[in-house]
Amino acid sequence: MAKLWGGRFSKNTNELVDAFNASIEFDKRLYHEDIRGSIAHAQMLGKCGIIPAEDVEKIVAGLETILADIEAGNFSFEVALEDIHMNIEARLTERIGVAGARLHTARSRNDQVALDMHMYMKREIVEIGELLLQFEKALLAVAQKHDRTLMPGYTHLQRAQPITFAHHLLAYFNMLQRDFRRLQGVWSGADMMPLGAGAIAGTTFPIDRFDVAEQLNFGSVYANSMDAVSDRDYIIEFLSFASVLMMHMSRLSEEICLWSSTEFGFIELDDAFATGSSMMPQKKNPDIAELVRGKTGRVYGHLQAMLVTAKGLPLTYNKDLQEDKEGFFDAVDTVKFSLAVYSDMISTMTVNVEKMEQAVSKDFSNATDLADYLVRKGLPFRQAHEVVGKCVAYAIHQGKFLPEISLEEYKTFSALFEEDLLEALQPENCVAARTSYGGPAFSENAKQFSRGDVLLAEQQVVLDDLKARI
């Protein structure tokens, strides 16, 4: 098959080179953006008097039929044509003749592919934002159901202080809020229009880049043609966002795996979101959580690969930059799948309230509250810490927990202990007393739920605005 760039060459390309050079197997997903961008480019060329108006009509009509063919599954992509751009252009010229050959006037595949990627990313940002919002809503809804469900809070994976399950989930909710903020930042880099930069130095034709930007809903236009075709910052920014988001989801995945184990027994995943063993009939495995945890490393790898690919490239375009797509596409798919499946998994899991509350009543996570009790009686905290440490050591030696020690025994450690100490040791009182902003008190949970509803509504407004600009 003749190459659209083959005029300079006297030999056919080696078949292995064709296969190695081609990107069509993964960049064909850019077909919608490629066609939409080409229509805008053709219409601009017509307005500027660069190609005849009748050719513009033929080009637009031809591209629309190709779009319909692709979406109907009636389009055959050819490896010999290398990429999505040349596959579409070759088919267009085949159908409408010389008018199709005029489409590539005043542009290069360098700025064309950059345009496609910017447009594609904007669309994916909105879709990921909607899935992220859905996951946040799921977390908030489960938290609201368990605003008074007590559980141990952990540091170093050791029981530390009593909290509520709602407070624990709200921590992840806040992480996702930051992820949404980062996703908004990614939009800024994606919302720049590169077409018209040509291969490196723009074009001699009197094009109107701002007209194309307006047609395609871009907020700004690259001010430097060399930067426009070589920039991959926006992809690196997306992969950075994706890596942080997946890190947050991986942390939650680890907790899901722990909580669903027999040793913890805090939750049970719905049967629809767990798998069994081919050998051991009793098993119920948290495979989804494990997969998300595993796929996090995969997304990290894509970020690292893109950074390494770009770090030594001279300006402007180099074929190395073709490597920007596979990792990016895979990261997009991984993030979208992870968010979608997690929303449903979290919403359908069973929370073992009694098991959580039993755990928090059979440990020493109320020790800090006992120290605070002594501080309120006038003892400096460092001394109170030492006294309670001795009480804990004594209780362990006696095979008891702090509420099981008698007042007489407590008084051997400090005369400040009185009968009201038992109230201070009750887990629900420990939680209720922690009313500092951002703490786990029931009253604070209520405030955070209201705050969450406001934040989710604000995010929806942002997404509606972005959706209108893709």
C-alpha positions in Angstrom: 0.0 0.0 0.0 1.4 3.4 -1.0 2.4 5.6 1.9 0.9 9.1 2.1 4.4 10.3 2.9 6.1 8.1 0.3 7.2 10.5 -2.4 10.7 10.8 -1.1 11.3 7.0 -0.9 12.3 4.5 -3.6 11.7 1.3 -1.6 8.7 -0.2 0.2 9.0 -0.2 4.0 10.0 -3.5 5.5 7.0 -5.4 6.9 8.6 -5.6 10.3 9.2 -1.8 10.2 5.6 -1.3 9.3 4.5 -3.4 12.3 6.9 -1.8 14.7 6.2 1.8 13.5 2.4 1.5 13.5 0.3 2.8 16.4 -3.2 2.0 14.9 -3.8 -0.9 17.3 -4.0 1.5 20.2 -4.6 5.0 18.8 -7.7 3.9 16.8 -9.7 4.8 20.0 -8.9 8.5 19.0 -11.2 8.2 15.9 -13.9 10.5 17.2 -11.4 13.2 18.2 -9.5 12.9 15.0 -12.6 13.3 12.8 -14.0 16.1 14.9 -10.6 17.9 14.8 -10.4 17.4 11.0 -13.8 18.8 10.5 -12.9 22.0 12.5 -9.6 22.2 10.6 -11.3 21.9 7.2 -13.9 24.5 8.1 -11.2 26.9 9.2 -9.3 26.4 5.9 -12.5 27.2 4.0 -13.2 30.4 6.0 -9.6 31.5 5.5 -9.8 30.9 1.7 -7.1 28.3 1.7 -9.2 25.6 0.2 -12.5 25.9 -1.9 -15.8 25.9 0.0 -17.1 23.0 -2.1 -14.1 20.9 -1.0 -14.9 21.8 2.6 -18.5 20.4 2.1 -17.2 17.2 0.6 -14.6 16.8 3.4 -17.1 17.3 6.1 -19.7 15.0 4.6 -17.0 12.3 3.9 -15.7 12.5 7.5 -19.2 12.2 8.9 -19.8 9.0 6.8 -16.5 7.5 8.0 -17.5 8.3 11.6 -20.7 6.5 11.1 -18.9 3.5 9.5 -16.4 3.3 12.4 -19.2 3.4 15.0 -21.1 0.8 13.1 -18.1 -1.5 13.0 -17.8 -1.2 9.2 -14.3 0.3 9.0 -11.2 -1.7 8.5 -8.0 -0.3 10.0 -4.8 -1.0 8.1 -1.5 -1.4 9.9 0.3 -0.3 6.7 -1.3 3.1 7.1 0.3 3.3 10.5 -2.1 5.4 12.6 -5.6 6.7 13.0 -4.9 9.9 11.1 -3.6 8.2 7.9 -6.3 5.5 8.0 -9.0 8.1 8.1 -7.4 10.4 5.5 -6.7 7.6 3.1 -10.3 6.4 3.3 -11.5 10.0 2.9 -9.4 10.6 -0.3 -10.5 7.2 -1.6 -14.2 8.2 -1.3 -14.2 11.9 -2.3 -11.1 12.2 -4.4 -8.8 15.2 -4.6 -10.8 17.2 -2.1 -9.7 14.7 0.5 -6.1 15.3 -0.4 -6.5 18.9 0.5 -7.5 18.2 4.1 -3.9 18.0 5.4 -3.0 21.5 4.2 -1.4 23.6 6.9 -1.1 20.8 9.5 1.2 17.9 10.4 0.5 14.6 12.1 2.6 16.1 14.9 0.1 18.8 15.8 -2.8 16.6 14.7 -2.1 13.8 17.2 -1.5 16.4 19.9 -4.9 17.8 19.2 -6.5 14.4 19.4 -4.8 13.6 22.7 -5.9 16.9 24.2 -9.5 16.4 23.2 -9.5 12.8 24.3 -8.1 13.7 27.7 -10.8 16.4 28.2 -13.5 13.8 27.6 -11.9 11.3 29.9 -11.4 13.9 32.6 -15.2 14.4 32.7 -15.9 10.7 32.7 -13.4 10.0 35.5 -14.7 13.0 37.4 -18.2 11.5 37.3 -17.0 8.1 38.5 -14.9 9.8 41.2 -18.0 11.7 42.4 -20.0 8.5 42.4 -17.4 6.8 44.6 -17.4 9.8 47.0 -21.2 9.5 47.3 -20.9 5.8 48.0 -18.4 6.4 50.8 -20.4 9.2 52.3 -23.6 7.2 52.2 -22.0 4.3 54.1 -20.4 6.7 56.6 -23.8 8.2 57.3 -25.2 4.8 58.0 -22.4 4.1 60.5 -22.1 7.5 62.3 -22.3 5.8 65.7 -20.6 2.5 64.8 -17.6 2.3 67.1 -14.3 0.7 66.0 -10.6 0.8 67.0 -8.5 3.4 65.3 -5.0 2.2 64.5 -1.4 3.5 64.4 1.4 1.2 63.4 -1.4 -1.3 62.9 -1.8 -1.4 66.7 -5.1 -0.3 68.3 -4.7 3.3 69.3 -7.9 5.1 70.1 -11.7 4.5 69.7 -13.2 6.1 66.6 -16.3 5.5 64.5 -16.4 3.7 61.2 -17.9 6.9 59.7 -14.8 8.8 60.8 -12.5 6.2 59.1 -14.4 6.3 55.9 -14.5 10.1 55.9 -10.7 10.1 55.9 -10.9 8.4 52.5 -13.7 10.8 51.4 -11.3 13.7 52.1 -8.5 12.0 50.1 -10.8 11.8 47.1 -11.7 15.4 47.5 -8.1 16.2 47.0 -8.0 13.9 44.0 -10.9 15.8 42.5 -9.0 19.0 43.0 -6.0 17.5 41.2 -8.2 16.3 38.4 -9.4 19.9 37.9 -5.8 20.9 37.6 -5.2 18.3 34.9 -7.9 20.0 32.9 -5.9 23.2 32.6 -3.1 21.4 30.7 -5.5 19.5 28.5 -7.5 22.6 27.6 -4.8 24.1 25.3 -5.2 23.9 21.5 -2.0 22.8 19.6 -3.3 22.5 16.0 -1.7 25.0 13.6 1.8 24.4 15.1 2.5 22.2 12.1 5.5 19.9 12.4 7.6 22.4 14.3 7.3 25.9 12.9 3.7 26.6 12.1 2.7 27.2 8.5 3.0 29.8 5.7 -0.8 29.7 5.1 -3.0 32.4 6.7 -4.7 30.0 9.2 -6.8 31.1 12.1 -5.9 28.9 15.1 -8.3 30.7 17.4 -11.2 29.8 15.1 -10.3 26.1 15.5 -10.0 26.5 19.3 -13.4 28.1 19.4 -15.0 25.4 17.3 -13.5 22.7 19.6 -14.2 24.5 22.9 -10.6 25.1 23.9 -9.9 27.7 26.5 -6.4 28.7 25.2 -4.0 28.2 22.3 -0.4 27.2 22.6 1.7 30.3 22.1 4.8 28.5 20.8 4.7 26.0 17.9 7.7 24.0 19.1 6.1 23.6 22.6 2.8 22.7 21.1 4.0 19.6 19.3 6.5 18.4 22.0 4.5 19.1 25.1 3.5 16.0 27.1 3.2 17.7 30.5 -0.5 17.3 30.4 -0.1 13.5 30.1 2.4 13.4 32.9 0.0 15.5 35.0 -2.8 13.1 34.4 -0.6 10.1 35.2 0.5 11.8 38.4 -3.2 12.4 39.3 -4.0 8.8 38.5 -1.1 7.5 40.6 -2.1 9.5 43.7 -5.8 8.4 43.3 -4.7 4.8 42.9 -2.5 5.1 45.9 -5.5 6.2 48.0 -7.6 3.3 46.6 -4.8 0.9 47.3 -4.6 2.0 50.9 -8.4 1.4 51.2 -7.9 -2.0 49.4 -5.4 -3.0 52.1 -7.9 -2.2 54.8 -10.7 -4.0 53.0 -8.4 -7.1 52.8 -7.7 -6.8 56.6 -11.2 -6.0 57.7 -12.7 -8.9 55.7 -10.3 -11.5 57.1 -11.4 -13.9 59.9 -8.9 -12.3 62.2 -10.6 -8.9 62.0 -14.1 -9.9 60.8 -15.2 -6.2 60.6 -16.9 -6.5 57.2 -18.1 -9.0 54.7 -18.0 -8.3 51.0 -21.1 -9.1 49.0 -20.9 -12.4 47.1 -21.0 -10.4 43.8 -17.7 -8.7 44.7 -15.7 -11.7 45.9 -14.4 -14.9 44.5 -13.8 -18.5 45.7 -11.0 -21.0 45.6 -10.8 -23.8 43.1 -9.4 -26.0 45.8 -10.7 -24.8 49.2 -14.5 -24.7 49.4 -14.6 -22.3 52.4 -12.8 -19.4 50.8 -14.2 -16.0 50.1 -11.5 -13.9 48.6 -11.4 -10.0 48.3 -10.0 -10.2 44.8 -11.3 -6.8 43.7 -9.5 -5.1 46.5 -6.3 -7.1 45.7 -6.5 -6.3 42.0 -6.9 -2.5 42.7 -4.0 -2.7 45.0 -2.0 -4.6 42.4 -3.0 -2.3 39.5 -1.8 0.7 41.5 1.8 -0.4 40.7 0.9 -0.6 37.0 -0.3 3.0 37.0 2.9 4.1 38.8 4.8 2.3 36.1 3.1 4.4 33.4 4.0 7.6 35.1 7.6 6.6 35.5 7.8 5.4 31.9 6.5 8.7 30.6 8.9 10.7 32.7 11.8 8.6 31.5 10.6 8.8 27.9 10.4 12.5 27.9 13.5 13.4 30.0 16.1 13.3 27.2 14.2 14.4 24.1 15.4 17.4 22.1 12.8 19.7 20.6 10.5 19.1 18.9 8.8 15.9 17.9 10.5 12.6 18.2 9.0 9.2 17.5 9.6 8.3 21.2 6.6 10.4 21.9 4.4 7.7 20.3 5.0 5.9 23.6 2.8 8.4 25.4 -0.4 6.7 24.4 -0.5 3.0 25.5 0.4 3.8 29.1 -2.0 6.7 29.2 -4.9 4.7 27.7 -4.2 1.9 30.1 -4.1 4.2 33.1 -7.4 5.8 32.0 -9.1 2.3 31.7 -7.6 1.2 35.0 -8.8 4.2 36.9 -12.3 4.1 35.4 -12.7 0.4 36.1 -11.4 0.7 39.7 -13.7 3.6 40.6 -16.7 2.0 39.1 -16.3 -1.4 40.8 -15.4 0.2 44.1 -18.5 2.3 44.3 -20.7 -0.8 44.1 -18.4 -2.9 46.3 -18.4 -0.4 49.1 -22.2 0.2 48.8 -23.0 -3.5 49.1 -20.6 -4.7 51.8 -22.0 -5.8 55.2 -20.5 -4.0 58.2 -20.2 -6.2 61.3 -21.1 -3.6 63.9 -21.0 -5.9 66.9 -17.6 -7.3 66.0 -16.2 -3.8 65.7 -17.7 -2.7 69.0 -16.4 -5.8 70.7 -13.0 -5.1 69.4 -13.0 -1.6 70.8 -14.2 -2.8 74.2 -11.5 -5.4 74.6 -8.3 -3.4 74.2 -6.4 -0.5 75.7 -7.4 2.1 73.2 -9.1 4.2 75.9 -5.7 4.7 77.7 -5.2 8.2 76.4 -8.7 9.2 77.6 -7.7 7.9 81.1 -4.6 10.1 80.9 -6.8 13.1 79.8 -9.0 12.3 82.8 -6.0 12.9 85.2 -5.0 16.0 83.3 -8.5 17.4 83.9 -8.0 16.6 87.6 -4.9 18.8 87.6 -2.0 16.4 86.8 0.5 17.5 84.1 0.1 15.3 81.0 3.6 13.8 81.1 2.9 12.6 84.7 -0.5 11.4 83.7 1.0 9.5 80.8 3.3 7.7 83.2 0.6 6.8 85.7 -1.7 5.4 83.0 1.2 3.5 81.5 1.7 1.8 84.8 -2.0 1.1 85.0 -1.9 -0.6 81.6 1.1 -2.7 82.6 -0.8 -3.7 85.8 -4.0 -4.6 83.9 -2.0 -6.7 81.4 -0.3 -8.6 84.2 -3.8 -9.2 85.8 -5.3 -10.3 82.6 -7.8 -7.5 82.6 -8.8 -4.4 80.6 -8.9 -0.9 82.1 -12.6 -0.8 82.9 -12.2 -4.1 84.9 -9.8 -2.7 87.4 -11.4 -1.6 90.7 -11.3 2.0 92.0 -9.2 0.8 95.0 -6.6 -0.7 92.6 -6.6 2.6 90.6 -6.0 4.6 93.7 -2.7 2.8 94.3 -1.4 4.6 91.2 -3.0 8.0 91.9 -5.2 9.5 94.5 -6.8 11.6 91.8 -8.8 8.7 90.5 -12.5 8.8 91.5 -15.6 6.9 90.7 -16.3 8.9 87.6 -13.2 7.3 85.9 -15.4 4.4 84.6 -17.5 6.9 82.6 -14.3 8.3 81.0 -13.3 4.8 79.9 -16.5 3.9 78.0 -15.6 3.8 74.3 -18.7 5.8 73.3 -17.7 8.5 75.8 -14.2 8.5 74.5 -15.4 9.2 71.0 -18.1 11.7 72.0 -15.5 13.8 73.9 -13.3 14.3 70.9 -15.1 17.4 69.6 -12.1 19.2 68.2 -12.6 20.2 64.6 -12.0 17.1 62.4 -12.3 14.7 65.3 -14.4 11.6 65.5 -17.1 12.9 67.9 -20.7 12.1 66.8 -21.4 15.8 66.7 -18.4 16.3 64.4 -19.5 13.5 62.1 -22.8 15.4 61.6 -20.9 18.5 60.6 -18.7 16.6 58.2 -21.7 15.0 56.6 -23.2 18.4 55.9 -19.9 19.6 54.6 -19.6 16.5 52.3 -23.0 17.2 50.8 -22.0 20.7 50.0 -18.7 19.6 48.4 -20.4 17.0 46.3 -22.9 19.5 45.0 -20.0 21.9 44.1 -18.2 19.1 42.3 -21.3 18.4 40.3 -21.4 22.0 39.2 -17.8 21.8 38.1 -18.4 18.6 36.1 -21.4 20.1 34.4 -19.3 23.1 33.4 -16.5 20.9 32.1 -18.9 18.7 30.2 -20.1 21.7 28.3 -16.5 22.4 27.2 -15.5 19.1 25.7 
